[in-house]
Amino acid sequence: MAEHGTHGGTKLHHKADEPNCDSCAIFIKEYRARYYQANKEKMILSARQRYEDNKELRDVQRRAWAKANREKTREYNRNLYKKNPRAAIDRSRRRKIKMMGNGVEPYTLEQVLEEYGAVCYLCEQDIDLTLPRKIGVEGWQMGLHLDHVHPISKGGSDCLENVAPTHGICNLNKRGN
């Protein structure tokens, strides 16, 4: 008879249609970790192939889940945007650009400031980084905005090379020109 904590012991649990005992569960976990390390490349390629082969099915399942869990999704998004208000703006921007097919390349605010400095590329005056960025809050006019040099609406991409720092008021006065 097979002992618990061995491959044979886990087979006994499987045949009896019962959950593994603690020692068999530990054995399986360690076995799978060793197998993954020994066959990492093969498993990664297999997972990528499964991912590619099942794109349509995944989309159908994702839509069905979202429809069945609409309130759960809304609650998740509300919490996400409370913690990070910029997330809603960034998500909307990425979606719009993706729909237009202009191309997206991730970048951060720090990368933009490192690349171009804190000088408005339109009026060439210094930008006060302590002022608020949100329109309507006192002082926003001279605060930092990121402007797409070649507007997205006219085919510009959302990448570091097409974004430059500007004053809020300069950005709004430019109006897609």
VENTA-V729751 format. One record per helix or strand of 2 or more residues. SS is the DSSP state (2 for helix, 1 for strand). FROM is the first residue (numbers start at 0). TO is the last residue. If there is no record, write none. Layout:
ss->SS from->FROM to->TO
ss->SS from->FROM to->TO
This chain:
ss->2 from->6 to->14
ss->2 from->21 to->37
ss->2 from->39 to->52
ss->2 from->54 to->67
ss->2 from->69 to->82
ss->2 from->85 to->99
ss->2 from->108 to->115
ss->2 from->139 to->141
ss->1 from->143 to->147
ss->2 from->151 to->153
ss->2 from->159 to->161
ss->1 from->162 to->166
ss->2 from->167 to->173
